[in-house]
Amino acid sequence: MDGEPAHNSERVRRISDALHKLTGLPPVVSRTRTGATRLSVRVIEQPDRTQTLAVLRILGLGDRFGHSHNARWPHIWVEIVDRPDRPGG
Protein backbone atom coordinates (compact mmCIF):
# COMPACT_ATOMS: atom_id res chain seq x y z
CA MET A 1 0.00 0.00 0.00
CA ASP A 2 1.90 3.00 -1.25
CA GLY A 3 1.87 6.06 0.97
CA GLU A 4 0.99 4.20 4.17
CA PRO A 5 3.32 4.22 7.12
CA ALA A 6 5.24 0.94 7.35
CA HIS A 7 3.52 -0.20 10.55
CA ASN A 8 0.05 0.25 9.01
CA SER A 9 0.90 -1.71 5.88
CA GLU A 10 2.28 -4.48 8.11
CA ARG A 11 -0.96 -4.54 10.14
CA VAL A 12 -2.99 -4.69 6.92
CA ARG A 13 -0.85 -7.55 5.62
CA ARG A 14 -0.98 -9.49 8.91
CA ILE A 15 -4.76 -9.13 9.28
CA SER A 16 -5.35 -9.91 5.59
CA ASP A 17 -3.20 -13.05 5.71
CA ALA A 18 -4.92 -14.29 8.87
CA LEU A 19 -8.43 -13.70 7.49
CA HIS A 20 -7.50 -15.48 4.27
CA LYS A 21 -6.15 -18.45 6.21
CA LEU A 22 -9.20 -18.64 8.51
CA THR A 23 -11.91 -18.13 5.88
CA GLY A 24 -10.29 -19.58 2.78
CA LEU A 25 -11.08 -16.39 0.87
CA PRO A 26 -8.74 -13.49 0.13
CA PRO A 27 -10.07 -10.24 1.58
CA VAL A 28 -11.06 -7.43 -0.75
CA VAL A 29 -8.95 -4.35 0.02
CA SER A 30 -10.44 -0.89 -0.37
CA ARG A 31 -10.05 2.62 1.01
CA THR A 32 -12.78 4.38 2.96
CA ARG A 33 -13.77 8.01 2.51
CA THR A 34 -11.81 8.80 5.66
CA GLY A 35 -8.64 7.21 4.27
CA ALA A 36 -8.66 4.00 6.30
CA THR A 37 -7.85 0.65 4.69
CA ARG A 38 -10.84 -1.72 4.74
CA LEU A 39 -10.56 -5.49 4.37
CA SER A 40 -13.83 -7.30 3.55
CA VAL A 41 -14.44 -11.05 3.40
CA ARG A 42 -17.58 -12.73 2.13
CA VAL A 43 -19.31 -15.05 4.61
CA ILE A 44 -20.12 -18.26 2.76
CA GLU A 45 -20.79 -20.68 5.60
CA GLN A 46 -21.72 -20.71 9.26
CA PRO A 47 -18.40 -21.01 11.13
CA ASP A 48 -18.03 -23.17 14.20
CA ARG A 49 -17.32 -21.63 17.60
CA THR A 50 -13.54 -22.05 17.36
CA GLN A 51 -13.35 -20.38 13.95
CA THR A 52 -15.68 -17.59 15.08
CA LEU A 53 -13.48 -16.81 18.09
CA ALA A 54 -10.34 -16.87 15.93
CA VAL A 55 -11.89 -14.49 13.38
CA LEU A 56 -13.05 -12.13 16.14
CA ARG A 57 -9.54 -12.11 17.60
CA ILE A 58 -8.12 -11.13 14.20
CA LEU A 59 -10.79 -8.48 13.63
CA GLY A 60 -9.84 -7.03 17.02
CA LEU A 61 -6.36 -6.26 15.66
CA GLY A 62 -7.96 -3.56 13.50
CA ASP A 63 -9.32 -0.22 14.60
CA ARG A 64 -12.98 -0.87 13.68
CA PHE A 65 -14.82 -3.95 12.50
CA GLY A 66 -18.29 -5.17 11.78
CA HIS A 67 -20.52 -7.05 9.37
CA SER A 68 -22.79 -6.00 6.54
CA HIS A 69 -25.11 -7.44 3.91
CA ASN A 70 -25.15 -6.32 0.32
CA ALA A 71 -27.65 -7.48 -2.29
CA ARG A 72 -25.86 -10.81 -2.78
CA TRP A 73 -24.16 -11.92 0.46
CA PRO A 74 -23.13 -11.04 4.00
CA HIS A 75 -19.55 -10.06 4.72
CA ILE A 76 -17.32 -9.09 7.62
CA TRP A 77 -14.99 -6.13 7.48
CA VAL A 78 -12.16 -4.59 9.43
CA GLU A 79 -10.64 -1.12 9.05
CA ILE A 80 -7.07 -0.09 9.77
CA VAL A 81 -6.76 3.66 10.29
CA ASP A 82 -3.72 5.45 8.91
CA ARG A 83 -1.72 6.96 11.72
CA PRO A 84 1.39 9.06 11.39
CA ASP A 85 4.54 7.58 12.82
CA ARG A 86 5.22 8.66 16.38
CA PRO A 87 8.14 11.01 16.85
CA GLY A 88 11.21 9.00 17.76
CA GLY A 89 9.50 5.70 16.96
C-alpha positions in Angstrom: 0.0 0.0 0.0 1.9 3.0 -1.2 1.9 6.1 1.0 1.0 4.2 4.2 3.3 4.2 7.1 5.2 0.9 7.4 3.5 -0.2 10.5 0.0 0.3 9.0 0.9 -1.7 5.9 2.3 -4.5 8.1 -1.0 -4.5 10.1 -3.0 -4.7 6.9 -0.9 -7.6 5.6 -1.0 -9.5 8.9 -4.8 -9.1 9.3 -5.4 -9.9 5.6 -3.2 -13.1 5.7 -4.9 -14.3 8.9 -8.4 -13.7 7.5 -7.5 -15.5 4.3 -6.2 -18.4 6.2 -9.2 -18.6 8.5 -11.9 -18.1 5.9 -10.3 -19.6 2.8 -11.1 -16.4 0.9 -8.7 -13.5 0.1 -10.1 -10.2 1.6 -11.1 -7.4 -0.7 -8.9 -4.4 0.0 -10.4 -0.9 -0.4 -10.1 2.6 1.0 -12.8 4.4 3.0 -13.8 8.0 2.5 -11.8 8.8 5.7 -8.6 7.2 4.3 -8.7 4.0 6.3 -7.9 0.6 4.7 -10.8 -1.7 4.7 -10.6 -5.5 4.4 -13.8 -7.3 3.5 -14.4 -11.0 3.4 -17.6 -12.7 2.1 -19.3 -15.0 4.6 -20.1 -18.3 2.8 -20.8 -20.7 5.6 -21.7 -20.7 9.3 -18.4 -21.0 11.1 -18.0 -23.2 14.2 -17.3 -21.6 17.6 -13.5 -22.1 17.4 -13.4 -20.4 13.9 -15.7 -17.6 15.1 -13.5 -16.8 18.1 -10.3 -16.9 15.9 -11.9 -14.5 13.4 -13.0 -12.1 16.1 -9.5 -12.1 17.6 -8.1 -11.1 14.2 -10.8 -8.5 13.6 -9.8 -7.0 17.0 -6.4 -6.3 15.7 -8.0 -3.6 13.5 -9.3 -0.2 14.6 -13.0 -0.9 13.7 -14.8 -4.0 12.5 -18.3 -5.2 11.8 -20.5 -7.1 9.4 -22.8 -6.0 6.5 -25.1 -7.4 3.9 -25.1 -6.3 0.3 -27.6 -7.5 -2.3 -25.9 -10.8 -2.8 -24.2 -11.9 0.5 -23.1 -11.0 4.0 -19.6 -10.1 4.7 -17.3 -9.1 7.6 -15.0 -6.1 7.5 -12.2 -4.6 9.4 -10.6 -1.1 9.1 -7.1 -0.1 9.8 -6.8 3.7 10.3 -3.7 5.4 8.9 -1.7 7.0 11.7 1.4 9.1 11.4 4.5 7.6 12.8 5.2 8.7 16.4 8.1 11.0 16.8 11.2 9.0 17.8 9.5 5.7 17.0 
